[in-house]
């Protein structure tokens, strides 16, 4: 569980970095547009990918759920 939490936090930070958001803004965006749900549900596959790939996937998921970034 600790690895999963650390992974999610790092993904939030990387997402924030890519889109020039604060960590809080990134967290709120990912929560609102189902990115965090995606990371939770797909952790087993996602954590085997690069963080750039994970951020790409988060962008697609959030956009499909109404997000405007990406």
Biopython code that builds the backbone (N, CA, C, O; Angstrom):
import numpy as np
from Bio.PDB.StructureBuilder import StructureBuilder

atoms = [
    (1, "UNK", "N", (0.825, -1.200, 0.000)),
    (1, "UNK", "CA", (0.000, 0.000, 0.000)),
    (1, "UNK", "C", (0.864, 1.257, 0.000)),
    (1, "UNK", "O", (0.533, 2.229, -0.679)),
    (2, "UNK", "N", (1.973, 1.254, 0.756)),
    (2, "UNK", "CA", (2.841, 2.428, 0.795)),
    (2, "UNK", "C", (3.414, 2.744, -0.579)),
    (2, "UNK", "O", (3.539, 3.914, -0.943)),
    (3, "UNK", "N", (3.765, 1.710, -1.346)),
    (3, "UNK", "CA", (4.284, 1.933, -2.694)),
    (3, "UNK", "C", (3.245, 2.584, -3.581)),
    (3, "UNK", "O", (3.567, 3.461, -4.383)),
    (4, "UNK", "N", (2.006, 2.163, -3.442)),
    (4, "UNK", "CA", (0.925, 2.722, -4.253)),
    (4, "UNK", "C", (0.712, 4.195, -3.913)),
    (4, "UNK", "O", (0.540, 5.022, -4.808)),
    (5, "UNK", "N", (0.724, 4.518, -2.640)),
    (5, "UNK", "CA", (0.551, 5.904, -2.213)),
    (5, "UNK", "C", (1.696, 6.767, -2.750)),
    (5, "UNK", "O", (1.466, 7.850, -3.287)),
    (6, "UNK", "N", (2.909, 6.285, -2.603)),
    (6, "UNK", "CA", (4.070, 7.028, -3.102)),
    (6, "UNK", "C", (3.983, 7.222, -4.613)),
    (6, "UNK", "O", (4.301, 8.294, -5.126)),
    (7, "UNK", "N", (3.554, 6.187, -5.316)),
    (7, "UNK", "CA", (3.413, 6.262, -6.768)),
    (7, "UNK", "C", (2.384, 7.321, -7.159)),
    (7, "UNK", "O", (2.636, 8.136, -8.045)),
    (8, "UNK", "N", (1.238, 7.308, -6.504)),
    (8, "UNK", "CA", (0.180, 8.279, -6.819)),
    (8, "UNK", "C", (0.671, 9.700, -6.544)),
    (8, "UNK", "O", (0.436, 10.600, -7.351)),
    (9, "UNK", "N", (1.335, 9.906, -5.437)),
    (9, "UNK", "CA", (1.863, 11.236, -5.109)),
    (9, "UNK", "C", (2.862, 11.685, -6.171)),
    (9, "UNK", "O", (2.836, 12.837, -6.605)),
    (10, "UNK", "N", (3.727, 10.792, -6.582)),
    (10, "UNK", "CA", (4.713, 11.151, -7.601)),
    (10, "UNK", "C", (4.031, 11.470, -8.931)),
    (10, "UNK", "O", (4.446, 12.394, -9.629)),
    (11, "UNK", "N", (2.998, 10.721, -9.285)),
    (11, "UNK", "CA", (2.255, 10.998, -10.517)),
    (11, "UNK", "C", (1.579, 12.369, -10.448)),
    (11, "UNK", "O", (1.566, 13.108, -11.433)),
    (12, "UNK", "N", (1.024, 12.702, -9.298)),
    (12, "UNK", "CA", (0.418, 14.024, -9.124)),
    (12, "UNK", "C", (1.472, 15.106, -9.333)),
    (12, "UNK", "O", (1.220, 16.095, -10.021)),
    (13, "UNK", "N", (2.640, 14.923, -8.747)),
    (13, "UNK", "CA", (3.725, 15.893, -8.898)),
    (13, "UNK", "C", (4.163, 16.020, -10.351)),
    (13, "UNK", "O", (4.378, 17.131, -10.835)),
    (14, "UNK", "N", (4.296, 14.911, -11.047)),
    (14, "UNK", "CA", (4.701, 14.938, -12.454)),
    (14, "UNK", "C", (3.624, 15.585, -13.329)),
    (14, "UNK", "O", (3.941, 16.314, -14.269)),
    (15, "UNK", "N", (2.363, 15.320, -13.021)),
    (15, "UNK", "CA", (1.258, 15.941, -13.753)),
    (15, "UNK", "C", (1.291, 17.458, -13.527)),
    (15, "UNK", "O", (1.136, 18.236, -14.469)),
    (16, "UNK", "N", (1.491, 17.860, -12.290)),
    (16, "UNK", "CA", (1.574, 19.284, -11.955)),
    (16, "UNK", "C", (2.719, 19.947, -12.708)),
    (16, "UNK", "O", (2.574, 21.049, -13.236)),
    (17, "UNK", "N", (3.842, 19.273, -12.749)),
    (17, "UNK", "CA", (5.017, 19.806, -13.437)),
    (17, "UNK", "C", (4.743, 20.001, -14.928)),
    (17, "UNK", "O", (5.077, 21.039, -15.499)),
    (18, "UNK", "N", (4.138, 19.000, -15.547)),
    (18, "UNK", "CA", (3.882, 19.086, -16.996)),
    (18, "UNK", "C", (2.940, 20.241, -17.331)),
    (18, "UNK", "O", (3.156, 20.960, -18.307)),
    (19, "UNK", "N", (1.903, 20.415, -16.525)),
    (19, "UNK", "CA", (0.888, 21.416, -16.839)),
    (19, "UNK", "C", (1.057, 22.717, -16.053)),
    (19, "UNK", "O", (0.172, 23.573, -16.048)),
    (20, "UNK", "N", (2.201, 22.850, -15.392)),
    (20, "UNK", "CA", (2.528, 24.067, -14.640)),
    (20, "UNK", "C", (1.429, 24.421, -13.630)),
    (20, "UNK", "O", (0.936, 25.548, -13.577)),
    (21, "UNK", "N", (1.073, 23.421, -12.841)),
    (21, "UNK", "CA", (0.085, 23.579, -11.776)),
    (21, "UNK", "C", (0.776, 23.378, -10.436)),
    (21, "UNK", "O", (1.868, 22.815, -10.365)),
    (22, "UNK", "N", (0.130, 23.843, -9.379)),
    (22, "UNK", "CA", (0.603, 23.472, -8.047)),
    (22, "UNK", "C", (0.197, 22.027, -7.806)),
    (22, "UNK", "O", (-0.671, 21.495, -8.499)),
    (23, "UNK", "N", (0.815, 21.404, -6.839)),
    (23, "UNK", "CA", (0.441, 20.022, -6.512)),
    (23, "UNK", "C", (-1.027, 19.958, -6.104)),
    (23, "UNK", "O", (-1.727, 19.006, -6.449)),
    (24, "UNK", "N", (-1.491, 20.958, -5.375)),
    (24, "UNK", "CA", (-2.895, 20.981, -4.954)),
    (24, "UNK", "C", (-3.836, 21.104, -6.157)),
    (24, "UNK", "O", (-4.847, 20.406, -6.229)),
    (25, "UNK", "N", (-3.503, 21.990, -7.097)),
    (25, "UNK", "CA", (-4.322, 22.138, -8.297)),
    (25, "UNK", "C", (-4.363, 20.836, -9.093)),
    (25, "UNK", "O", (-5.419, 20.426, -9.576)),
    (26, "UNK", "N", (-3.213, 20.197, -9.223)),
    (26, "UNK", "CA", (-3.157, 18.930, -9.952)),
    (26, "UNK", "C", (-4.000, 17.872, -9.252)),
    (26, "UNK", "O", (-4.756, 17.144, -9.895)),
    (27, "UNK", "N", (-3.864, 17.791, -7.928)),
    (27, "UNK", "CA", (-4.663, 16.817, -7.168)),
    (27, "UNK", "C", (-6.152, 17.063, -7.383)),
    (27, "UNK", "O", (-6.900, 16.123, -7.652)),
    (28, "UNK", "N", (-6.585, 18.304, -7.267)),
    (28, "UNK", "CA", (-8.011, 18.621, -7.414)),
    (28, "UNK", "C", (-8.511, 18.309, -8.822)),
    (28, "UNK", "O", (-9.616, 17.794, -8.993)),
    (29, "UNK", "N", (-7.703, 18.619, -9.821)),
    (29, "UNK", "CA", (-8.062, 18.315, -11.203)),
    (29, "UNK", "C", (-8.179, 16.809, -11.405)),
    (29, "UNK", "O", (-9.168, 16.325, -11.956)),
    (30, "UNK", "N", (-7.168, 16.073, -10.959)),
    (30, "UNK", "CA", (-7.182, 14.616, -11.123)),
    (30, "UNK", "C", (-8.319, 13.968, -10.349)),
    (30, "UNK", "O", (-8.890, 12.978, -10.805)),
    (31, "UNK", "N", (-8.652, 14.507, -9.197)),
    (31, "UNK", "CA", (-9.787, 13.983, -8.433)),
    (31, "UNK", "C", (-11.096, 14.261, -9.168)),
    (31, "UNK", "O", (-11.946, 13.378, -9.282)),
    (32, "UNK", "N", (-11.255, 15.469, -9.658)),
    (32, "UNK", "CA", (-12.508, 15.873, -10.317)),
    (32, "UNK", "C", (-12.767, 15.091, -11.606)),
    (32, "UNK", "O", (-13.903, 14.712, -11.890)),
    (33, "UNK", "N", (-11.720, 14.854, -12.376)),
    (33, "UNK", "CA", (-11.890, 14.233, -13.685)),
    (33, "UNK", "C", (-11.452, 12.773, -13.727)),
    (33, "UNK", "O", (-11.094, 12.256, -14.786)),
    (34, "UNK", "N", (-11.481, 12.119, -12.586)),
    (34, "UNK", "CA", (-11.322, 10.663, -12.448)),
    (34, "UNK", "C", (-9.914, 10.126, -12.684)),
    (34, "UNK", "O", (-9.738, 8.920, -12.857)),
    (35, "UNK", "N", (-8.916, 10.996, -12.694)),
    (35, "UNK", "CA", (-7.546, 10.527, -12.857)),
    (35, "UNK", "C", (-7.066, 9.719, -11.665)),
    (35, "UNK", "O", (-6.372, 8.716, -11.828)),
    (36, "UNK", "N", (-7.434, 10.152, -10.471)),
    (36, "UNK", "CA", (-7.019, 9.405, -9.275)),
    (36, "UNK", "C", (-7.703, 8.050, -9.211)),
    (36, "UNK", "O", (-7.094, 7.061, -8.802)),
    (37, "UNK", "N", (-8.969, 8.000, -9.612)),
    (37, "UNK", "CA", (-9.666, 6.708, -9.668)),
    (37, "UNK", "C", (-8.950, 5.769, -10.639)),
    (37, "UNK", "O", (-8.765, 4.584, -10.361)),
    (38, "UNK", "N", (-8.555, 6.325, -11.778)),
    (38, "UNK", "CA", (-7.832, 5.547, -12.786)),
    (38, "UNK", "C", (-6.530, 4.978, -12.213)),
    (38, "UNK", "O", (-6.235, 3.796, -12.390)),
    (39, "UNK", "N", (-5.754, 5.821, -11.526)),
    (39, "UNK", "CA", (-4.494, 5.342, -10.949)),
    (39, "UNK", "C", (-4.730, 4.242, -9.928)),
    (39, "UNK", "O", (-3.972, 3.274, -9.858)),
    (40, "UNK", "N", (-5.777, 4.394, -9.141)),
    (40, "UNK", "CA", (-6.097, 3.383, -8.135)),
    (40, "UNK", "C", (-6.486, 2.063, -8.799)),
    (40, "UNK", "O", (-5.998, 0.997, -8.423)),
    (41, "UNK", "N", (-7.361, 2.149, -9.778)),
    (41, "UNK", "CA", (-7.874, 0.939, -10.427)),
    (41, "UNK", "C", (-6.832, 0.257, -11.315)),
    (41, "UNK", "O", (-6.828, -0.968, -11.442)),
    (42, "UNK", "N", (-5.959, 1.039, -11.921)),
    (42, "UNK", "CA", (-5.018, 0.492, -12.900)),
    (42, "UNK", "C", (-3.572, 0.506, -12.413)),
    (42, "UNK", "O", (-2.643, 0.421, -13.217)),
    (43, "UNK", "N", (-3.383, 0.610, -11.125)),
    (43, "UNK", "CA", (-2.035, 0.701, -10.553)),
    (43, "UNK", "C", (-1.135, -0.432, -11.023)),
    (43, "UNK", "O", (0.017, -0.191, -11.386)),
    (44, "UNK", "N", (-1.631, -1.649, -11.024)),
    (44, "UNK", "CA", (-0.804, -2.814, -11.361)),
    (44, "UNK", "C", (-0.147, -2.661, -12.732)),
    (44, "UNK", "O", (1.013, -3.033, -12.908)),
    (45, "UNK", "N", (-0.872, -2.122, -13.690)),
    (45, "UNK", "CA", (-0.301, -1.917, -15.023)),
    (45, "UNK", "C", (0.463, -0.599, -15.116)),
    (45, "UNK", "O", (1.562, -0.549, -15.669)),
    (46, "UNK", "N", (-0.116, 0.450, -14.581)),
    (46, "UNK", "CA", (0.469, 1.785, -14.726)),
    (46, "UNK", "C", (1.843, 1.909, -14.071)),
    (46, "UNK", "O", (2.723, 2.580, -14.611)),
    (47, "UNK", "N", (2.037, 1.280, -12.927)),
    (47, "UNK", "CA", (3.321, 1.473, -12.245)),
    (47, "UNK", "C", (4.488, 0.800, -12.967)),
    (47, "UNK", "O", (5.646, 1.002, -12.602)),
    (48, "UNK", "N", (4.185, 0.006, -13.981)),
    (48, "UNK", "CA", (5.248, -0.612, -14.765)),
    (48, "UNK", "C", (5.702, 0.290, -15.914)),
    (48, "UNK", "O", (6.700, 0.000, -16.574)),
    (49, "UNK", "N", (4.973, 1.380, -16.152)),
    (49, "UNK", "CA", (5.281, 2.309, -17.238)),
    (49, "UNK", "C", (6.128, 3.466, -16.731)),
    (49, "UNK", "O", (6.303, 3.637, -15.524)),
    (50, "UNK", "N", (6.644, 4.248, -17.647)),
    (50, "UNK", "CA", (7.374, 5.452, -17.260)),
    (50, "UNK", "C", (6.384, 6.473, -16.702)),
    (50, "UNK", "O", (5.181, 6.382, -16.947)),
    (51, "UNK", "N", (6.900, 7.439, -15.954)),
    (51, "UNK", "CA", (6.027, 8.481, -15.434)),
    (51, "UNK", "C", (5.484, 9.355, -16.558)),
    (51, "UNK", "O", (4.368, 9.864, -16.455)),
    (52, "UNK", "N", (6.250, 9.537, -17.624)),
    (52, "UNK", "CA", (5.726, 10.284, -18.774)),
    (52, "UNK", "C", (4.527, 9.565, -19.372)),
    (52, "UNK", "O", (3.532, 10.201, -19.719)),
    (53, "UNK", "N", (4.611, 8.251, -19.496)),
    (53, "UNK", "CA", (3.477, 7.477, -20.009)),
    (53, "UNK", "C", (2.284, 7.577, -19.061)),
    (53, "UNK", "O", (1.143, 7.692, -19.507)),
    (54, "UNK", "N", (2.545, 7.533, -17.765)),
    (54, "UNK", "CA", (1.461, 7.634, -16.790)),
    (54, "UNK", "C", (0.768, 8.991, -16.888)),
    (54, "UNK", "O", (-0.459, 9.068, -16.828)),
    (55, "UNK", "N", (1.549, 10.057, -17.037)),
    (55, "UNK", "CA", (0.956, 11.388, -17.179)),
    (55, "UNK", "C", (0.169, 11.480, -18.489)),
    (55, "UNK", "O", (-0.902, 12.085, -18.525)),
    (56, "UNK", "N", (0.690, 10.887, -19.557)),
    (56, "UNK", "CA", (-0.062, 10.841, -20.823)),
    (56, "UNK", "C", (-1.407, 10.148, -20.612)),
    (56, "UNK", "O", (-2.441, 10.643, -21.061)),
    (57, "UNK", "N", (-1.390, 9.009, -19.932)),
    (57, "UNK", "CA", (-2.621, 8.259, -19.671)),
    (57, "UNK", "C", (-3.584, 9.068, -18.806)),
    (57, "UNK", "O", (-4.787, 9.087, -19.066)),
    (58, "UNK", "N", (-3.064, 9.730, -17.787)),
    (58, "UNK", "CA", (-3.913, 10.573, -16.934)),
    (58, "UNK", "C", (-4.560, 11.678, -17.749)),
    (58, "UNK", "O", (-5.735, 11.990, -17.556)),
    (59, "UNK", "N", (-3.804, 12.267, -18.654)),
    (59, "UNK", "CA", (-4.339, 13.337, -19.493)),
    (59, "UNK", "C", (-5.502, 12.841, -20.338)),
    (59, "UNK", "O", (-6.524, 13.518, -20.455)),
    (60, "UNK", "N", (-5.348, 11.667, -20.922)),
    (60, "UNK", "CA", (-6.402, 11.086, -21.760)),
    (60, "UNK", "C", (-7.639, 10.771, -20.922)),
    (60, "UNK", "O", (-8.757, 11.107, -21.311)),
    (61, "UNK", "N", (-7.441, 10.132, -19.781)),
    (61, "UNK", "CA", (-8.568, 9.768, -18.909)),
    (61, "UNK", "C", (-9.331, 11.014, -18.477)),
    (61, "UNK", "O", (-10.560, 11.051, -18.549)),
    (62, "UNK", "N", (-8.608, 12.027, -18.031)),
    (62, "UNK", "CA", (-9.263, 13.245, -17.557)),
    (62, "UNK", "C", (-9.997, 13.961, -18.684)),
    (62, "UNK", "O", (-11.103, 14.465, -18.491)),
    (63, "UNK", "N", (-9.383, 14.002, -19.851)),
    (63, "UNK", "CA", (-10.033, 14.644, -20.992)),
    (63, "UNK", "C", (-11.336, 13.928, -21.359)),
    (63, "UNK", "O", (-12.333, 14.569, -21.689)),
    (64, "UNK", "N", (-11.317, 12.599, -21.298)),
    (64, "UNK", "CA", (-12.538, 11.814, -21.580)),
    (64, "UNK", "C", (-13.640, 12.088, -20.555)),
    (64, "UNK", "O", (-14.825, 11.902, -20.832)),
    (65, "UNK", "N", (-13.227, 12.532, -19.371)),
    (65, "UNK", "CA", (-14.176, 12.800, -18.300)),
    (65, "UNK", "C", (-14.465, 14.290, -18.142)),
    (65, "UNK", "O", (-14.963, 14.722, -17.103)),
    (66, "UNK", "N", (-14.153, 15.072, -19.168)),
    (66, "UNK", "CA", (-14.514, 16.478, -19.180)),
    (66, "UNK", "C", (-13.419, 17.460, -18.850)),
    (66, "UNK", "O", (-13.662, 18.667, -18.826)),
    (67, "UNK", "N", (-12.211, 16.972, -18.594)),
    (67, "UNK", "CA", (-11.098, 17.861, -18.283)),
    (67, "UNK", "C", (-10.614, 18.618, -19.514)),
    (67, "UNK", "O", (-10.775, 18.154, -20.643)),
    (68, "UNK", "N", (-10.025, 19.774, -19.287)),
    (68, "UNK", "CA", (-9.603, 20.612, -20.394)),
    (68, "UNK", "C", (-8.114, 20.629, -20.661)),
    (68, "UNK", "O", (-7.671, 21.269, -21.616)),
    (69, "UNK", "N", (-7.327, 19.944, -19.844)),
    (69, "UNK", "CA", (-5.885, 19.910, -20.072)),
    (69, "UNK", "C", (-5.530, 18.740, -20.967)),
    (69, "UNK", "O", (-6.234, 17.731, -21.006)),
    (70, "UNK", "N", (-4.435, 18.888, -21.681)),
    (70, "UNK", "CA", (-3.962, 17.769, -22.482)),
    (70, "UNK", "C", (-4.370, 17.864, -23.845)),
    (70, "UNK", "O", (-4.046, 16.989, -24.649)),
]
sb = StructureBuilder()
sb.init_structure("model")
sb.init_model(0)
sb.init_chain("A")
sb.init_seg("    ")
for serial, (resi, resn, name, xyz) in enumerate(atoms, 1):
    if name == "N":
        sb.init_residue(resn, " ", resi, " ")
    sb.init_atom(name, np.array(xyz, "f"), 0.0, 1.0, " ", f" {name:<3s}", serial, name[0])
structure = sb.get_structure()
